[in-house]
Amino acid sequence: MLDAIHKRASVRAYTDEPVSEEQLDAVLGAALCAPTANNVRPWHIVVVTDAGKRAKLAQVHQWASFCAQSPMVLVFCADAKRQPHWWIEDACASLENALIEAAGLGLGTCWVGIRGGEAGESPGPEREELVRELLGIPGEIRVLGLVSLGHPRGEPTPKPAGPMDAIHRESW
């Protein structure tokens, strides 16, 4: 597991090789094992393989262009009515589990944030609405982010761990 955590990197270039059903099942299984407040499990994941839909998802965010060429995009969502206070944390935990499992399998991923603030805040609500409309996601479901998924073109370059001065003991 630690090897997968340390080798995880944001991948933005993919081969044409498809992700196998076994690999997808492992990534989704890891996502569904994430911690969740009060065991509510508010997450939903939309698996998108259709090239036309992936191309449209690639246009939803300025940094999402690579979603058009990745063989698969996972759209992480959550039911904020079932979990109004902790849905973001729960969905992020699920998404991170998927990233780590994919890295452990030798697959590449990149997380593209979609969620914005509440209506009227920018950016975000318009991106969520575009994804909702494209994929038929119900209005009460929040869209956290997109994850491109596929076989990396080239060797991913993980970033080193952040500086230790971010760690504080007992107080700031």
SVG drawing of the C-alpha trace seen along z (x, -y; Angstrom):
<svg xmlns="http://www.w3.org/2000/svg" viewBox="-33 -35 44 44">
<polyline fill="none" stroke="black" stroke-width="0.4" points="0.0,0.0 2.8,-2.5 4.4,-1.8 1.2,-2.7 0.8,-5.9 4.4,-7.0 4.2,-6.1 0.8,-7.8 1.1,-10.7 -1.2,-12.8 -1.2,-11.3 -2.4,-13.4 -1.4,-11.2 -2.8,-7.7 -2.3,-4.8 -5.2,-3.4 -5.1,-0.2 -8.4,0.3 -8.8,0.7 -9.9,4.3 -13.1,5.1 -10.9,6.7 -8.9,3.5 -12.0,1.4 -13.6,3.7 -10.5,3.4 -10.5,-0.4 -14.2,-0.7 -14.0,1.8 -11.3,-0.3 -13.4,-3.4 -16.3,-1.7 -14.2,-0.7 -13.5,-4.3 -14.2,-5.7 -17.5,-7.5 -19.1,-9.5 -21.7,-7.4 -21.4,-4.8 -23.8,-6.8 -21.8,-6.1 -23.3,-8.9 -21.1,-8.4 -22.0,-7.5 -19.6,-6.9 -20.5,-7.2 -18.2,-5.2 -17.9,-6.9 -16.3,-5.1 -18.2,-6.6 -15.8,-8.7 -18.4,-11.4 -19.2,-11.9 -15.6,-11.9 -14.9,-14.6 -17.7,-16.7 -16.4,-16.1 -13.0,-17.3 -14.6,-20.7 -16.3,-21.2 -13.1,-22.4 -10.1,-24.2 -7.7,-21.5 -9.7,-18.5 -8.7,-18.2 -6.9,-14.8 -10.3,-13.2 -11.1,-13.0 -8.2,-10.7 -8.2,-8.6 -10.1,-5.4 -12.3,-5.9 -13.5,-8.7 -14.9,-8.1 -17.2,-10.8 -17.3,-11.0 -20.6,-12.3 -22.4,-12.2 -25.9,-12.6 -25.6,-15.8 -29.1,-15.3 -28.2,-12.0 -25.0,-13.4 -25.3,-17.2 -22.3,-18.0 -19.7,-15.3 -20.5,-14.4 -17.3,-16.2 -15.0,-14.4 -16.7,-11.0 -16.5,-11.5 -12.9,-12.7 -11.9,-9.6 -13.6,-7.4 -11.9,-9.2 -8.4,-9.0 -8.9,-5.2 -9.5,-4.9 -6.4,-6.9 -4.2,-4.7 -5.6,-1.4 -5.2,-2.5 -1.5,-3.4 -1.0,0.0 -2.3,1.6 0.0,-0.4 -2.8,-2.6 -2.7,-6.3 -5.2,-8.8 -5.7,-12.5 -8.3,-14.2 -10.1,-17.2 -12.1,-19.2 -15.6,-20.0 -17.4,-21.0 -17.8,-24.6 -19.3,-26.6 -23.0,-27.2 -25.1,-28.8 -23.8,-32.2 -20.2,-31.4 -17.7,-31.0 -16.3,-28.8 -18.1,-25.5 -21.9,-25.4 -22.0,-25.8 -19.5,-22.9 -21.5,-20.6 -24.6,-21.4 -22.9,-20.7 -21.8,-17.3 -25.2,-16.6 -26.9,-17.4 -24.5,-15.3 -24.7,-12.2 -28.3,-12.4 -27.3,-12.9 -30.2,-13.9 -30.3,-17.5 -29.9,-16.7 -26.6,-14.8 -23.4,-16.9 -20.6,-16.3 -17.2,-16.3 -14.8,-15.6 -13.6,-13.7 -10.9,-11.1 -9.3,-10.1 -8.3,-6.4 -6.1,-4.5 -2.7,-3.1 -0.1,-5.9 1.8,-6.9 5.3,-7.0 6.4,-6.6 4.5,-8.7 6.6,-11.1 5.5,-11.1 6.1,-14.3 8.2,-13.9 6.5,-14.2 5.8,-17.8 8.1,-19.6 8.2,-18.5 7.6,-22.1 3.9,-21.4 3.9,-19.0 3.2,-20.5 3.1,-18.7 0.9,-19.6 0.3,-23.1 1.2,-25.4"/>
</svg>
